[in-house]
Amino acid sequence: MPRELPEVIRLRDARGARPENAAGIGEFWYEPEVWNLPLSPTARVLYAGLCSFLGHREINRKDLRNTLKGSSDPEILEALEELVGRNLLESADHPPAGGPPAYAVYSVREFGA
C-alpha cells in the first residue's frame, strides 16, 4: 500500500459478469449492494468510484479526490486499505518497476471472503 496518494492507480476489473441490477452505463457500473455492506461511508463511495473508472483501467489522484470530496489523502488511503482488507480490492504484488500501484476490483459477492 502506498504511503501517499499516488498520481495514478491502475485498475483491473475482476468482478465478473455485469449483474442485472447494476447501476451505471456500459462498462462503467457498480453493484448497488455496496451501500448495504458494513463498510465506512468513505470506503463505499470509493468502491463505487473505482468501479466507475474501471473502463478507463486507471484513476488519477485528482479523480480520487473528486470522488471523495472533503476527505484527506490519508483518509482515502485508509479507505483503500479497508477495501483490500474486505476482499473488494487486491493489490498487485509486483507493479511495474517505478510504475503506479495497481489493484484488481472484485464483486461485492467477494466481501469478507
Residue pairs with C-beta under 8 A, 6 or more apart in sequence:
1 77
1 80
1 81
1 84
1 91
1 101
2 77
2 101
3 77
4 73
4 77
5 61
5 64
5 65
5 73
5 76
5 77
6 61
6 100
6 101
7 60
7 61
7 100
8 58
8 59
8 60
8 61
8 100
9 58
9 59
9 60
9 64
9 100
9 101
9 102
9 103
10 57
10 58
10 92
10 95
10 99
10 100
10 101
10 102
10 103
11 50
11 53
11 54
11 56
11 57
11 58
11 59
11 102
11 103
11 104
11 105
12 54
12 57
12 92
12 102
12 103
12 104
12 105
13 27
13 54
13 104
13 105
14 90
14 104
14 105
14 106
14 107
15 31
15 51
15 54
15 105
15 106
15 107
16 107
18 29
19 31
21 31
21 32
22 29
22 30
22 31
22 32
23 29
23 30
23 31
23 32
23 48
24 30
24 51
24 52
26 55
27 54
27 55
28 51
28 52
28 53
28 54
28 55
29 51
29 52
30 47
30 48
30 51
30 52
31 51
31 107
31 108
31 109
33 108
34 44
34 47
34 48
34 108
35 44
37 44
37 86
37 108
37 111
39 47
39 82
39 83
39 86
40 79
40 82
42 68
42 71
42 75
42 76
42 78
42 79
42 82
43 79
43 82
43 83
43 86
45 67
45 68
46 64
46 67
46 68
46 76
46 79
46 80
46 83
47 83
47 88
47 89
47 105
47 108
49 59
49 63
49 64
49 67
49 68
50 59
50 83
50 89
50 103
50 105
51 105
53 59
53 63
54 105
58 100
59 67
64 76
65 71
65 73
65 76
68 75
68 76
68 79
71 79
80 89
80 103
83 89
84 90
84 91
84 103
86 111
86 112
87 106
87 110
87 111
87 112
87 113
88 105
88 106
88 108
88 110
88 111
89 103
89 104
89 105
89 106
90 103
90 104
90 106
91 101
91 102
91 103
92 101
92 102
92 103
92 104
95 101
95 102
